[in-house]
């Protein structure tokens, strides 16, 4: 291709001041400086991103992640005989949860989205366990920890208080015994 066939900026003898000015720049140095600047800024961004996640990691390691403390009324005791369960939402309307009055008479509550792939978990009175029917995941009703099937993590535990026959949700822990 001859220079005459090239268009605009690609032509060596361009009438454009900007193109001629760029032609004066030492291209080798320019490349080196650009590469160095790029590496410096990439390293800076990586370090900044890494540091920004540290507070969350520390909180998660200490079991403090997303503990909520809002007190919300769930039900009255007479609505929930032994061996029964009912659904509610906590701490927001987008967090489905399950309150269980176990066969042994304990009140327990967990967020009911299975920790495998989020299917809703049910209380299975016959075996006194929590069952996720999607892939047959079982959780211990007494502590929300997985017993069988694909789930690896415990269900988030909702802390309860009973006051004058009314059951309240008063907090939530993701990591718990
Ligand atoms: S979604 Fe619960 S076992 Fe898979």
Boltz pocket constraint, residues with backbone or C-beta under 6 A from the ligand:
constraints:
  - pocket:
      binder: B
      contacts: [[A, 114], [A, 115], [A, 116], [A, 117], [A, 118], [A, 119], [A, 132], [A, 133], [A, 134], [A, 135], [A, 136], [A, 137], [A, 149], [A, 150], [A, 151]]
      max_distance: 6.0
